[in-house]
């Protein structure tokens, strides 16, 4: 299993294991899996999801941003020896020796609650790159059909899949919140890939189903596929 090594000024201050099918949250608050006690770090700053056979870093709209190898990112498929800069700390992502690695192309606010904006010359220069930060909106998909989830049960209307990593689950931070006793906090994710939309199971005893079949890892969605997650039934459609 890959590891995250937390460093501050070249000193190792922590090491964490990334388990398949699990998510790791990073931030200043104690509820996170990786806690970085620095006011430049947002309470819930970023997370890493195990999606298919890869690991996806997602910035959680943090105040100072997340960087991989000095480049600002919204989301990024992690590769061996990638360096994630969060605040003044670095997290090194690495696979164990001999461990199979996915190919890059196929990788799938007063008081403690305030986040301080860093005021260091080096970090200001990096933050200036935010102007190049890729958008998560459907504008990125101009000219391509956009995925939409239409409620068949458990809700009304439809929801546009307007992020590179769209989260479905019981957690209040999910892009689509669903209910169900055995549903995970993040039950599934839908990611936009060059060849279409992929739904991946993340956590929870009750696995999502596509056309009645449980999803154990991931599946590419086809138009009009029916998705069951907890008490919610959805249909996946494409719209221009």
N, C-alpha and C positions, 0 to 999 in steps of 0.2 A: 504494500500500500504506500502511496506517496506521502510525503511529510511536508509540513510547513515549519521552517526554522525562523523564529522571531529574533531580530537583531536590533541593537541600538548602539550606534557608533562602533560597529564591528564586534560588539560583545553579544554573545548568545544569551537571551533572557527567557527563552521558552522553545519547546518543540512539540508539535501537534501532529497526530496521524489523521489522514483523510480516509474514511472508510467508504467503500462503494455503496451507493444508494443513500448516502447521508449528506446533510448540508452542514456547513460550518459558518457561523456568524462572527463578524469581527467588529469591534467597536469599544467605546469607553465604558459602557454600562456593564455591570456585573452579570447581567443575563446573557451576555455573549459567550461563545465558546472560546474565542481568543480575545482577551481583555487587554487593551492598550491604554494605560492610565496617562493620557496626555491631552491637554485642552485643545490641541489642534485636531484631535480625532473626534468625529461625531459619535453620539451615543450608540447609534446603529449605523456603522460606516459602510460596510461591504459584506458580501457573503460569497461563499464558494459552494456551488452545487455539483454533486456527482450526477452527470447526465449521460446516459448511455455508457460508453467506455472512456469518456473524457471528463474534465473538470472545468467548470465555467465560473470565472470571477465576475461578479456584478456589483457595481457601485450603487449604493442605496441612496442616491441623491444627496451625498455628503456635502458638507460646506466647503471643504478644501480639496475634494476630489480624490480619486485613486489613480495611481500610475503603475504601469508595468514597463520595466526597462526604460524608465524616464519618459514614457509616452502616456498622456492622459487617456483613460478608457472609461466607457460606460459598461461594457462587457468584453470579456477576453477569454478565449480558450487557452488554458495554461499549458505550457510546455516545460520540459525539464530545465531547471536552473533559471526559470523566470524570477525576477526580483520585483516584488510588489511593494511600492512605497505608499505608506499610510501615515500621515503626519510626519514625524521624524524617524519613524521605525521602518524597518525593511523586513518583509516576509519572503524567504526563499522557498520556492516550490520545487521539490525534487522527487523523482521516482527512486525506489530502492534499486540497488545494483542488480541487473538481470531482469528487472520487472518490465513487462511488455508496456510499450508506450504507443498511444494512438498517433497516427501521422497527422501533421498540422492541417492538411487539407480535409481530413475526415473527422477531425475532432468536433466530434459533434459540437435647550435654549434658556437670566439671572441664575447665579449660583452654579451648581454642578451641571445643570441641564443646558448651559450655554456652551457653544463651541467657539473657541477663539480662532480668529483668522491668523494664520502664521505670518510673521513679518521678518522673514529672512530672505536675503537677496537670491540665494539659489532657488528657494521654493517659489518666490515671485516669478522667476523666469519660467519655471515649470508650469505654474498656474496660467501664464500667458498663453500656453499651448491649448488651453481649454477651448479657445476659439476654433480649434480644429477638431474638437471632440465630436464624435459621430452622434447624430441624432437618433433617438429611439422611436421617433414618430413615423407615421405611415408615409411621410414625404420621402423616406429612404427607399420606398418601394414604388416610386413614381413609375408609371407605365406597366407595373405588375399588379395582378389581382391581390387584394388584401384578404387575409383570413378573418372570418367573422364567426362567432359562436352564437347561435340562435337557441333560445330556451324552448325546449319541448315539455319540460316539467320542472318544478321547483323554482320558477321565476318567470319573468315576462320580458319581452323585447329581445335585444341582441347586444353583444359586446364585441367591439373591434379588437383584434389582437394587435395592439399598437406598440409592442415592445419586442426587442430581440429575444428576451426571455420572459414569457408571460406565466405567472404563477397562479395556481388554483389550489385552494385548501381552506382549512378552518382559521388560519392565522389572519389577524386583522390587517396584516401587511400584504396579504395576497391581492393580486389584481382582480381575481374573481373569488368571492368567498362562498363556500358551500358548507352544508351541514351534514352531519352523520356521525354516529357514535365512534365508529372505527376508522373514520377519515383522518389522515395525517394533517399536521399543521400546514405543510406544503405537500399535498397529495400528488400533484403532477405539475409538470411544466410543459409549455408549448414553445418551441424555439423555431425561428425563421432561419432556414438554411437555403443554400443556393438552389437546391432541387425541390424545395417546398417546405411544408410545416411538419415538425416532428413532435409527437407527444411522448413524454418520458415519465415513468413512475419514479417518485422520489421517496416517499415514506408513508407509513400508515398500514394497519392490518388490512383494511379494505382497499384493494387495488382498483385503479380506474379500469373501465372496460370500453373497448371500441368495438361496436357492432356485436356486443354480447361476449366478447373474448377478453379475459383479463390481460392487462399489459404488465409484463414482468420487468421489462427494461424500457424499450422505446419502440415506436411504430410511426411510419410516415402516414400522415393523414391524407385521405382522398375526399374530394368534395362529396357532401351529403353523408359522410360517416356520422354515426350516432355515438355519442360519448356519455357514459354513465359514471358519475362521481358522487358517491353518497346518495343523497335524496334528489340530486340534480341530474336532469337529462338534457343533453345539448346536441345540436346538429352543427357540424362544421361545413361552412359554405365559403365560396370565394366571390368577392365583389370587386368590380373595377373602381 
